[in-house]
Amino acid sequence: MMRVKVIGAGLAGCEAAMQLARRGFEVELCEMKPQKYSPAHKYAGFAELVCSNSLKAARVDSACGLLKEEMRRLGSVIVEAAERTAVPAGGALAVNRAEFSDEVTRLVTSHPNIIVVSGEITEFPEKNAVICTGPLTSDAFAEKIRAVCGEGLSFYDAAAPIVTAESIDFTKAFYQTRYDKGDADYINCPMNREEYERFYDALIHAESAPLKEFDRPTEKGGMTVYEGCMPVEVLAKRGIESVRYGCMKPVGLTDPRTGTRPYAAVQLRRENREGTLYNIVGFQTNLKFGEQKRVFSMIPGLENAEFMRYGVMHRNTFIDSPRLLDVHFMLKGSDNIFFGGQITGVEGYVESAASGIAAGRALADRLEGRAPTVFPRTTMLGALSAYISDPSVVDFQPMGSNMGILPPVEETFRGKQAKQNKYAALAKRALEDLDRVLNIQRWSE
């Protein structure tokens, strides 16, 4: 039995390992936890979720929902574990973090072809490996990657605070999902204009935490912040309306106290199945802990909130994939060295896991002497693979799943449901094209 190596047991690494193991390869899955932790990780289990417990929309006619369905058809261990450990979250797929990690760990370690090797990897593999060390790759291994790949790029990622449900004041806060879609799994804290302006002023003048040495920017002129994980205080400094049109938008909500839409609103999403913990949606932050308590307690309904975790900020690093990787996530010119996860420039939990599936399948194909599957450009996974490997991209930035990266359908849609109908058509085409490719592959086997 041929042995291959997967470095990192995060979302992408677990997917890659399972794809290879199911194809009959002996997989050496290397994970530095629990001997060593990155600055953002705390839990010993595999596939630890750091920023949020949400794997985004569940609807197939949404970008991330479509990607999850593609992954399901490709045998995703992450989607399987997520569905088993899901917590109510309206139209999203959210999980209990600890149960999710435990379930992924159980599924991966129970496979007879996977051997877990604990401890930090400090040498770049020579061949037949998938590198999924994540956006917080250890310094020693990052240096080895840099020696092979050249300078990487850095952006900053931040996590939102978590509060206890019992400490929320429901004389002010209320349950409702925007436009009443799905169950009322979100808690909403409404603000009038005066309350919003006071909160905004406190937010933009609050003191940020000093960055640790490993998080300090290497570029001149200040830190580079990725838009998808923008700290709320950084976003707020763009203008007084910035957060009211962002994470505090009130659209689709009705304050039961007034019967009208609030001027602004803060949403909280269930963090665990029991509904005892909620995270403040969109409130990723790098404020000092004391400042978080002071400022976020100004939110109506959170005056006496009990913070179980304060927001934190850390550095993420990714390689220049369009220059370095092909469409299968393989390092160009290497002897079957693949990358997977956020280090490739795909952004998001689900996207990271999907890239692990692609890399694992491609390595298995090559070792079996066949051409790796090219996922249709019309699929979300195919579009993401094409994006990260497009040599025409000059200023490469992370990309998450979105309908905008899919080729348009020929049909023109009009009316109130035009956008929804277009997305449904894109999703239908994607799944039909994926099924066609997978059926051809099965027939060839």
Sequence and secondary structure as in RCSB ss.txt:
>XXXX:A:sequence
MMRVKVIGAGLAGCEAAMQLARRGFEVELCEMKPQKYSPAHKYAGFAELVCSNSLKAARVDSACGLLKEEMRRLG
SVIVEAAERTAVPAGGALAVNRAEFSDEVTRLVTSHPNIIVVSGEITEFPEKNAVICTGPLTSDAFAEKIRAVCG
EGLSFYDAAAPIVTAESIDFTKAFYQTRYDKGDADYINCPMNREEYERFYDALIHAESAPLKEFDRPTEKGGMTV
YEGCMPVEVLAKRGIESVRYGCMKPVGLTDPRTGTRPYAAVQLRRENREGTLYNIVGFQTNLKFGEQKRVFSMIP
GLENAEFMRYGVMHRNTFIDSPRLLDVHFMLKGSDNIFFGGQITGVEGYVESAASGIAAGRALADRLEGRAPTVF
PRTTMLGALSAYISDPSVVDFQPMGSNMGILPPVEETFRGKQAKQNKYAALAKRALEDLDRVLNIQRWSE
>XXXX:A:secstr
  EEEEE  SHHHHHHHHHHHHTT EEEEEE TTT   TT   SSSS   S SEEEE  TTSHHHHHHHHHHHTT
 HHHHHHHHSEE  TTEEEE HHHHHHHHHHHHHTSTTEEEEES   S  SSSEEE   TT  HHHHHHHHHHH 
  EEEEEE   EEEGGGS TTT EE  GGG SS  EEEEEE HHHHHHHHHHHHHS B    GGGS  STTS  B
 GGG  HHHHHTT TTTTTTTTT  TT  BTTTTB  SEEEEEEE STTS EEEETT    B HHHHHHHHTTST
T TT  EEE   EEEEEE  HHHHB TTSBBTTSSSEEE SGGGTB SHHHHHHHHHHHHHHHHHHHTTS     
 TTSHHHHHHHHHT TT SS   B   GGGS   SS   STTHHHHHHHHHHHHHHHHHHHHHHHHHHH 
